Amino acid sequence: MRIFCIPECFLLLLSMSSYIEAKNILVLTPITSPSHSFVFKPLVEGLVERGHSVTYWNGLQPSKSSFSITTNSTGNLRLLNFGDRDRPFTLLFRLLPTLVNYCRVVYEDPIFHQLMNSKKQYDLIIVDGFANDCTLYLAEALNLPFVYLSCLAPQPWLLYEIGSPLALEQFPNPAGHRDRMNLWQRLYNSLTSVGGLYFHRWLILPLLERVASQTLGINNLTSIADIKNRYLSLMLVNSHFSVNYHLPTASAVVEVGGIHMTGKRELTKLSKELSSFLDNSGDAGFIIVSFGSMLRGDELPKQFRKIFMSTFARLKQRVVWKWENESRFDEEGEPIPKNIKTISWLPQRELLKHPKVRLFISHGGLLSQFETVHHGVPSICLPVWADHPINAQKSEDDGYAIRINWDDLTEEKLYNAIQLMTNNTRYRQRVKQVSALMHDQIDNPLDRAIYWIEYVIRHQGAPHLRNASRDLALPQRALFDVLLILTVIIALAAYLFLRVGWFCYSKYGWKNFVIGTNKKNN
């Protein structure tokens, strides 16, 4: 992996502040995915436009952008396929060896050692909140505060580390259900959340520490948990109440949902062929089909591919389908319906803002959910893993999407869902209402993120944002110790009451005791 340091760029900004002091910021996403890079890129560009010098370590191949990042693809975190649907625990255990391999590569990379021994005076580190724990030894080596940017709604361990309430009674984790839970659902949400928290804290982090010790040849390394406790200052979360479930947060948690749609990225110009296909779709319009950047359309199992093909062939709408390997699309020699167009990479935002778009069929990924709501397009969600199920559930609960589980997918079910979504105006009306909620913000997510990053730098890590509960263990935060004491007191009082009653009964008899008591009262 190689690294590119973005040069300083000073801009004249028309704001209440006449001058912004340039800072040196280190951004770490050596283990990442395309979707996570979509979130980080506008933030990096926005910081550069503010005049800061940004060193960005990204684990993906470089793409066209306003700045250059030269890496290899070793850090492309791709764990899943369509066969992994609804198997969160299987994927969680598969994550372990994957992280070990990636972190070993990170520790062996010359760039890691270059940064560890850097003479450059950095002011802050920004880290991807998912799967990049092994990079945090740089925070200790450089003695710098760091900010998490969570590209998903925060996992339980991130909330715990920042001192934010887990809110297990109403905030579902990715394996959970919805915010309104019955007793058994709350029990399941609590067990899986706490289990995930300690799985991360007691299994993943110590494993990464052993890898660091073996690879770097350093004994008695500081635990990653201690580094987080000392240097973690702020967490930026890619969530917003219009799309995600309500998240009660600490002061050090800032929601920046939809940040990937901000910035100055120019929209891609559609090809003439694609524009003609869309523009000539008539009043029926067109439907977008995409399962995100981590799931390939051409890996769709044959039984599902046949369902989609036969369903789309019955539609009056045209279909634009993300299908990476077009040579495999008709590998069985089946004729492709004329209303279907495959494309290896969708200009998704450009398609969603097209006036003839009618529906989006997706996996329920968070970035796609933000984009559909932003542009006011209803959706059908077929969740696969991680946060897809709760994203799909929230969208359906809010009335602008239909959730279909893969195991329940049939041609008739898919066809009926499409007909309902395209013919019933209430879905489009509802998504317009939710879109208005998303747009109604005092500032945009990118400006908010940059403000808080600069705030942490200005205030030397902003220790005043630190929640006192960060110094407490989870049982203490949940008041288990208090409840235990109260339970003991109540149990002791009940025991004493029963003992006194039994003593009186044994000595006087119940009848004599009651008569004696009545005489005294008279």
C-alpha positions, 0 to 999 in steps of 0.5 A: 500500500502506498499513500498520497498526501494531499497538498495544502490548499488555501481558500478564501471563505465567505463566512463569519470567520475571516481566517481558518488556520490550516491543520494537518489531518490524517485519515485512515481507511486502509481496510474499507469498501467502495461504499465506505469510501463514498462516505469518506471522499466528500469529507476529505475533499471538504477538509481540503477545500477548507484549507487543511492538509489531509493525508489519506490512507485508503485501501482501494484502487484509485479512481477519478477524483479531485485528488490522487490516492495511490494504493493497492486493493489489499484492503477491499473488505468484501465478505459477503454474497447472496448466500449470506442472507440473514446469517449475521452470526456466521458473517461475524465469525467470518470477520475474525480471520479476515481482520487478522489477515488485513491487519497483518498486511497493515502492520507489514506495510511500509506506510504504517511504519512511515506514519508511526515514525513520522516527524510531521506534526498532525493535529487529528486522526479520522478513522473508519469506525468499522474494521480499522481498530488495528490502525489505532496504534498510530493514535498512541504513537503520534499522541493524537486524538481521533474521531470515528466516522461510522458509515453505518448506524453505530454498532453497540461497541462504538456506542459503548466506547464513546459513552453513549446510551445503548438504548436497548429498549428501542434502538435495534442492532443490525440483528434486531427487529424494530424500535417498537419491540415486545418483551422477547424482542427486547430480550433478543436485542439486548442479548445480541447487542451485549453479546456483540459488544463483548465479542468485539471487546474480549475476542476481536481486540485481543486477537488484533493485539496479538497480531500487532505484537507478533508482526511489529515485534513489540511486547507489552503493547497498550491494549486497543481498548485503552487507546480508545479510552484515552484518545477517542474524542468524537464519533460522526455517525452516518445516520438521520432520524428521517431514515434511521431509528431514533438514536439517543446519543451523548454530546460526543456523537454527531449525526451526519447522515447523507454526507456522501450526497454533499460536497461538490461532486459533479453528476455523471453525464449519462451516455446517449444510449442510456439516456435514450433508453430512459427518455423513451420509457413513456409514461410507465417510466423505468425501474432501477435494480442494484444491490450495492457496491459489495454485492455483484448482480452477476453473482445472483443465484440462478433461481433468483435471476429467473424470478427477476427475469420472468417478473420484469418481462411482464412489466410495462416499465423499463428496467436498468439493472446493475450487472457487472459481467454482461457475458454471463447475463444470458449464459443459459441462452434465454432471450433477454426482454427488450425492456431490460438494460444491464450496465456494469456500474450504475450512476445511481444518483443520476438515475434516481433524480431522473423524472421518469424513475418510478421505483428502486429495487435494492438490498436496503443498504444505508447509502441507497436508502438515503439516496432514495429518500433524498430524491423521493423514490419509493423502493422494494428492499431485499435485505442480505446482511448487516444493517440491511434488514433493519434499514428495510424494516424502517423503510417499510414501517415508514410507509415508502417501501416494501420489504421482501425476504429472499426465502419468500421471494416468488415471481408473483410476490415480486410482481404484485409488490411492483404493481402496488408500488408503481400504481398506488400513489401513497408510497410516492407521497409518503417518501416525499414527506420523509424526503422533506424531513431529511432536507429540513436541516439547519446545515448540511451534513458535510458542513456539520462534520467539518465544524465538529472536526475543527472543534475537536482540533481547536479544543485539543481533543475536546475532553469536555465532551467526554461522558462520565459513563465512559469510565464505568463498566456496562453493568454499572451504566445499566445500573445493575449494581444499583438494582442489585442493592435495591433487590437485596434491600427489598429481599432483606426487608421481606425476609425480616417481615416474614420472620417477624410474622412467623415468630408472632404466629408461632408464639401466639397463634394467628387467632390470638395474635389478631385478637390481641392486636384488636384489643390493643387498638380498642 
